[in-house]
Amino acid sequence: MNFGDIDREFSGFEKSKIVILPVPYEATTTYRKGTQKGPEAIIEASRNIELYDEETDSEPYKVGIHTLKEFREGFDNPQKMIKALADKVQGLFSLGKLVIALGGEHTITLGMVEGLRREEKDFSILILDAHADLRNSYEGTKYSHACGARRLIEENRILQVGIRSLCQEEADFIKKKDLKLFYAKDIVGKEDWMEEVISRLSNKIYLSIDLDFLDPSIMPAVGTPEPGGLGWYETLKFLRLLTKEKKILGIDVVELCPIPSDIPSSFAAAKLIYKLIAYRTTTQY
Ligand SMILES: [Mn+2]
């Protein structure tokens, strides 16, 4: 099963600029469980999307999109998983591939970023998410999906967009560290924030997309669906602008938690990924 059901000519590893890495890791999800089924659902849905993109008037798959086998190393322990995933993707980044990891829970971002950091020093991390994920620990672990951004912020420049759910501890931490977050309440339905977000990032970025940043009306199949998220076209507009102005080195798309009867969520996730590939290929290759 490969992403997009793309012919061999455009999905072989060597010639592909894009590499899709399914990472069905789920250890600490707290509300609805099932993110381990996310990668499979996205790939399944991707086989039904049109490979021509009307917006960019292009066939993005021709840049080459290779789908790797599911990554499952170290899943019994979060730190082991992070290290193993970092080892895996470092090799891919060193070959100049744009790696798109499919989660699984948000914790996989830590492995992706660690792997990228060994190859690239100067990049910022843009996180699209409904949740701040800034708790120092949660349910006895510092590597919960609820602590991902907190771990990242210890060593990296991060910027969070779409936030609309956090606890008092996180609010206090944001004030203490004087962090600038872009809350959903300030950006949904507006456009002035897009350039401001972009201006705060380095020229190279790592992009982490927790699918719950989208409004649950278009993305209900997530672990913790929060009302009041971004809409489809404003998201696309932002991602197109972002891709034009910044070099995206790596991407993860996480927290899809498939509901068997809900095909639109998986389909929207697959389409969002293909849109990113379309923007990237029409502006940067
Ligand atoms: Mn989230």
Boltz pocket constraint, residues with backbone or C-beta under 6 A from the ligand:
constraints:
  - pocket:
      binder: B
      contacts: [[A, 129], [A, 130], [A, 131], [A, 210], [A, 212], [A, 213], [A, 224], [A, 255]]
      max_distance: 6.0
